């Protein structure tokens, strides 16, 4: 029995699943980026402007990342990660824009975790269907 055709078929399926997972992770990270931007602090707009996303494949695994990279200069003149401070340390206690809040990234991620899993799963199912 020659298993060459089976191996080729399985490799095509693997590639199909990875491509579909990439598409699903893009959908999920797009949604998380938009949702988190809507509730991110808006004092100067810098934080929202530095938001971004990236989808990568490494060793057959698909990874998605949503990030904020705002930095500012503190009173001492040293630069600090403003995005991290606002998100994690609650430095943003009195929002100037209604509906904005700290934990602007982790809160929608937790709230929508099942939605994001479903987006990825549905994308893979469609590709294999």
C-alpha positions as CSV (number, residue, x, y, z in Angstrom):
1,X,0.0,0.0,0.0
2,X,1.4,3.4,-1.0
3,X,0.6,6.0,1.6
4,X,2.0,8.9,-0.4
5,X,-1.4,10.2,-1.5
6,X,-2.6,10.0,2.1
7,X,0.3,12.0,3.3
8,X,-0.2,14.6,0.6
9,X,-3.9,14.9,1.5
10,X,-3.1,15.3,5.2
11,X,-0.5,17.9,4.5
12,X,-3.1,19.9,2.4
13,X,-5.6,19.6,5.2
14,X,-3.0,20.9,7.7
15,X,-2.3,23.9,5.5
16,X,-6.0,24.5,5.1
17,X,-6.5,24.4,8.8
18,X,-3.6,26.8,9.5
19,X,-4.9,29.3,6.8
20,X,-8.4,29.1,8.2
21,X,-7.1,29.6,11.8
22,X,-5.1,32.6,10.6
23,X,-8.3,34.1,9.2
24,X,-10.3,33.4,12.4
25,X,-7.5,34.9,14.6
26,X,-7.5,38.0,12.3
27,X,-11.3,38.3,12.9
28,X,-11.0,37.9,16.6
29,X,-8.1,40.3,17.0
30,X,-9.9,42.9,14.8
31,X,-12.9,42.7,17.1
32,X,-10.8,42.9,20.2
33,X,-8.8,45.8,18.9
34,X,-12.0,47.7,18.0
35,X,-13.7,46.9,21.2
36,X,-10.8,47.8,23.4
37,X,-10.2,51.1,21.5
38,X,-13.7,52.1,22.1
39,X,-13.2,51.9,25.9
40,X,-9.5,53.0,26.1
41,X,-8.9,56.3,27.8
42,X,-9.1,59.3,25.4
43,X,-7.4,62.1,27.2
44,X,-5.1,63.0,24.3
45,X,-5.8,60.2,21.9
46,X,-2.2,59.0,22.0
47,X,-3.1,55.7,23.6
48,X,-5.7,54.8,21.0
49,X,-3.4,55.8,18.1
50,X,-0.7,53.4,19.3
51,X,-3.0,50.4,19.3
52,X,-2.4,47.6,16.9
53,X,-2.5,43.9,16.2
54,X,-0.4,41.2,14.8
55,X,-1.1,37.6,13.8
56,X,1.8,35.2,13.5
57,X,2.4,31.5,12.8
58,X,5.2,29.7,14.5
59,X,5.8,26.0,14.5
60,X,2.3,25.3,13.2
61,X,0.7,27.4,15.9
62,X,-1.3,30.6,15.2
63,X,-0.9,33.5,17.6
64,X,-2.8,36.8,17.7
65,X,-1.8,39.8,19.7
66,X,-3.5,43.2,20.3
67,X,-1.2,45.8,21.8
68,X,-1.0,49.4,23.0
69,X,2.5,51.0,23.0
70,X,2.1,54.6,24.3
71,X,5.0,55.9,26.3
72,X,5.3,59.3,28.0
73,X,7.8,61.2,30.0
74,X,7.4,61.3,33.7
75,X,8.1,64.2,36.1
76,X,11.7,62.9,36.5
77,X,12.2,63.0,32.8
78,X,12.4,59.3,32.5
79,X,10.1,57.6,29.9
80,X,7.5,55.1,31.2
81,X,4.9,52.8,29.6
82,X,1.8,54.9,29.8
83,X,-0.4,52.2,28.2
84,X,0.7,49.7,30.9
85,X,0.2,52.2,33.7
86,X,-3.3,53.2,32.6
87,X,-4.3,49.6,32.0
88,X,-2.8,47.8,35.0
89,X,-2.4,50.4,37.7
90,X,-5.6,52.2,37.4
91,X,-4.0,55.6,37.1
92,X,-7.0,56.6,35.0
93,X,-9.5,57.1,37.8
94,X,-11.5,60.1,36.5
95,X,-12.4,59.5,32.9
96,X,-12.8,62.6,30.8
97,X,-14.8,60.6,28.2
98,X,-17.8,58.6,29.4
99,X,-17.5,54.9,28.7
100,X,-13.8,54.7,29.0
101,X,-12.0,52.7,31.7
102,X,-8.8,51.0,32.8
103,X,-8.5,47.3,31.9
104,X,-9.6,48.4,28.5
105,X,-7.9,45.4,26.9
106,X,-8.2,42.5,29.4
107,X,-11.9,43.2,30.2
108,X,-13.2,42.8,26.6
109,X,-10.9,39.8,26.1
110,X,-12.4,38.0,29.1
111,X,-15.9,39.1,28.1
112,X,-15.6,37.9,24.5
113,X,-13.4,34.9,25.0
114,X,-16.0,32.4,23.8
115,X,-16.9,34.6,20.8
116,X,-13.3,34.7,19.8
117,X,-13.0,30.9,20.1
118,X,-16.1,30.5,18.1
119,X,-14.8,32.8,15.3
120,X,-11.7,30.7,15.0
121,X,-13.5,27.4,15.2
122,X,-16.1,28.5,12.6
123,X,-13.4,29.6,10.2
124,X,-11.7,26.2,10.4
125,X,-15.0,24.4,10.0
126,X,-15.9,26.4,6.9
127,X,-12.5,25.6,5.4
128,X,-12.9,21.9,6.0
129,X,-16.6,21.8,5.1
